[in-house]
């Protein structure tokens, strides 16, 4: 297996005690993971996806980060937001409506 071209981090709001308590989790950030995986596969994009601890962007969450571009996105609370971010990734431009 080759190293993926991208790593996508989705804030899961996990805290030191292991419980997810923050805004991103409460707004359903992790429920978008299956859709994100399906879209990456259907678009032929090579990416690893990971749910994370708190990314400290609660006021702007749900948050998502694309590496190695270091693009940080906020308000990622729908399939439409994921589509816009992946459209931008395919074009080599961050989705301006969600870029932090």
Contact map, one row per residue, 1 for C-alpha under 8 A:
1110000000000000000000000000000000000000000000000000000000000000000000000000000000000000000000000000
1111000000000000000000000000000000000000000000000000000000000000000000000000000000000000000000000000
1111100000000000000000000000000000000000000000000000000000000000000000000000000000000000000000000000
0111111000000000000000000000000000000000000001110000000000000000000000000000000000000000000000000000
0011111000000000000000000000000000000000000011100000000000000000000000000000000000000000000000000000
0001111100000000000000000000000000000000000001110000000000000000011100000000000000000000000000000000
0001111110000000000000000000000000000000000000111100000000000000011100000000000000000000000000000000
0000011111000000000000000000000000000000000000111100000000000001111000000000000000000000000000000000
0000001111100000000000000000000000000000000000001111000000000001110000000000000000000000000000000000
0000000111110000000000000000110010000000000000001111000000000111100000000000000000000000000000000000
0000000011111000000000011000110000000000000000000011111000000111000000000000000000000000000000000000
0000000001111100000101011000110000000000000000000011110000000000000000000000000000000000000000000000
0000000000111110000111111000000000000000000000000001111000000000000000000000000000000000000000000000
0000000000011111111111000000000000000000000000000001110000000000000000000000000000000000000000000000
0000000000001111111110000000000000000000000000000000110000000000000000000000000000000000000000000000
0000000000000111111000000000000000000000000000000000000000000000000000000000000000000000000000000000
0000000000000111111000000000000000000000000000000000000000000000000000000000000000000000000000000000
0000000000000111111100000000000000000000000000000000000000000000000000000000000000000000000000000000
0000000000000111111110000000000000000000000000000000000000000000000000000000000000000000000000000000
0000000000011110011111001000000000000000000000000000000000000000000000000000000000000000000000000000
0000000000001110001111101100000000000000000000000000000000000000000000000000000000000000000000000000
0000000000011100000111111100000000000000000000000000010001000000000000000000000000000000000000000000
0000000000001000000011111110000000000000000000000000000001101100000000000000000000000000000000000000
0000000000111000000001111111100000000000000000000000000001001110000000000000000000000000000000000000
0000000000111000000111111111110000000000000000000000000000000100000000000000000000000000000000000000
0000000000000000000011111111100000000000000000000000000000000000000000000000000000000000000000000000
0000000000000000000000111111100000000000000000000000000000001100000000000000100000000000000000000000
0000000000000000000000011111111100000000000000000000000000000100000000000000100000000000000000000000
0000000001110000000000011111111110000000000000000000000000000110000000000001100000000000000000000000
0000000001110000000000001001111110000000000000000010000000000000000000000000000000000000000000000000
0000000000000000000000000001111111000000000000000000000000000000000000000000000000000000000000000000
0000000000000000000000000001111111110000000000000000000000000000000000000000111000000000000000000000
0000000001000000000000000000111111111000000000001000000000000000000000000000000000000000000000000000
0000000000000000000000000000001111111100000000000000000000000000000000000000000000000000000000000000
0000000000000000000000000000000111111110000000000000000000000000000000000000001000000000000000000000
0000000000000000000000000000000111111111000000000000000000000000000000000000000001000000000000000000
0000000000000000000000000000000011111111100000001000000000000000000000000000000000000000000000000000
0000000000000000000000000000000001111111110000000000000000000000000000000000000000000000000000000000
0000000000000000000000000000000000111111111000000000000000000000000000000000000000100000000000000000
0000000000000000000000000000000000011111111111100000000000000000000000000000000000000100000000000000
0000000000000000000000000000000000001111111111000000000000000000000000000000000000000000000000000000
0000000000000000000000000000000000000111111110000000000000000000000000000000000000000000000000000000
0000000000000000000000000000000000000011111110000000000000000000000000000000000000000000000000000000
0000000000000000000000000000000000000001111111000000000000000000000000000000000000000000000000000000
0000100000000000000000000000000000000001111111100000000000000000000000000000000000000000000000000000
0001110000000000000000000000000000000001100111110000000000000000000000000000000000000000000000000000
0001111100000000000000000000000000000001000011111000000000000000000000000000000000000000000000000000
0001011100000000000000000000000000000000000001111100000000000000000000000000000000000000000000000000
0000001111000000000000000000000010001000000000111110000000000000000000000000000000000000000000000000
0000001111000000000000000000000000000000000000011111000000000000000000000000000000000000000000000000
0000000011110000000000000000010000000000000000001111100000000000000000000000000000000000000000000000
0000000011111100000000000000000000000000000000000111111000000000000000000000000000000000000000000000
0000000000111110000000000000000000000000000000000011111000000000000000000000000000000000000000000000
0000000000111110000001000000000000000000000000000001111110000000000000000000000000000000000000000000
0000000000101000000000000000000000000000000000000001111111000010000000000000000000000000000000000000
0000000000000000000000000000000000000000000000000000011111000000000000000000000000000000000000000000
0000000000000000000000000000000000000000000000000000011111111110000000000100000000000000000000000000
0000000000000000000001110000000000000000000000000000001111111110000000000000000000000000000000000000
0000000000000000000000100000000000000000000000000000000011111000000000000000000000000000000000000000
0000000000000000000000000000000000000000000000000000000011111110000000000110000000000000000000000000
0000000000000000000000110010000000000000000000000000000011111110000000000111000000000000000000000000
0000000001100000000000111011100000000000000000000000000011011111000000000111100000000000000000000000
0000000001100000000000010000100000000000000000000000001011011111100000011111000000000000000000000000
0000000111100000000000000000000000000000000000000000000000000111110000011101000000000000000000000000
0000000111000000000000000000000000000000000000000000000000000011111001111000000000000000000000000000
0000011110000000000000000000000000000000000000000000000000000001111111110000000000000000000000000000
0000011100000000000000000000000000000000000000000000000000000000111111100000000000000000000000000000
0000011000000000000000000000000000000000000000000000000000000000011111000000000000000000000000000000
0000000000000000000000000000000000000000000000000000000000000000011111100000000000000000000000000000
0000000000000000000000000000000000000000000000000000000000000000111111110000000000000000000000000000
0000000000000000000000000000000000000000000000000000000000000000111011111000000000000000000001000011
0000000000000000000000000000000000000000000000000000000000000011110001111100000000000000000000000011
0000000000000000000000000000000000000000000000000000000000000011100000111111000000000000000000000111
0000000000000000000000000000000000000000000000000000000010011111000000011111000000000000000000000111
0000000000000000000000000000000000000000000000000000000000011110000000001111100010000000000000000100
0000000000000000000000000000100000000000000000000000000000001111000000001111110011000000000000000100
0000000000000000000000000011100100000000000000000000000000000100000000000011111010000000000000000000
0000000000000000000000000000000100000000000000000000000000000000000000000001111111000000000000000000
0000000000000000000000000000000100100000000000000000000000000000000000000000111111100000000000000000
0000000000000000000000000000000000000000000000000000000000000000000000000000011111110000000000000000
0000000000000000000000000000000000000000000000000000000000000000000000000011111111111000000000000100
0000000000000000000000000000000000010000000000000000000000000000000000000001011111111100000000000000
0000000000000000000000000000000000000010000000000000000000000000000000000000001111111110000000000000
0000000000000000000000000000000000000000000000000000000000000000000000000000000111111111000000100000
0000000000000000000000000000000000000000000000000000000000000000000000000000000011111111100001100100
0000000000000000000000000000000000000001000000000000000000000000000000000000000001111111110000000000
0000000000000000000000000000000000000000000000000000000000000000000000000000000000111111111000100000
0000000000000000000000000000000000000000000000000000000000000000000000000000000000011111111111100000
0000000000000000000000000000000000000000000000000000000000000000000000000000000000001111111111100000
0000000000000000000000000000000000000000000000000000000000000000000000000000000000000111111110000000
0000000000000000000000000000000000000000000000000000000000000000000000000000000000000011111110000000
0000000000000000000000000000000000000000000000000000000000000000000000000000000000000001111111000000
0000000000000000000000000000000000000000000000000000000000000000000000000000000000000001111111100000
0000000000000000000000000000000000000000000000000000000000000000000000100000000000001001100111110010
0000000000000000000000000000000000000000000000000000000000000000000000000000000000011011100011111110
0000000000000000000000000000000000000000000000000000000000000000000000000000000000000000000001111110
0000000000000000000000000000000000000000000000000000000000000000000000000000000000000000000000111110
0000000000000000000000000000000000000000000000000000000000000000000000001111000010001000000000111111
0000000000000000000000000000000000000000000000000000000000000000000000111100000000000000000001111111
0000000000000000000000000000000000000000000000000000000000000000000000111100000000000000000000000111
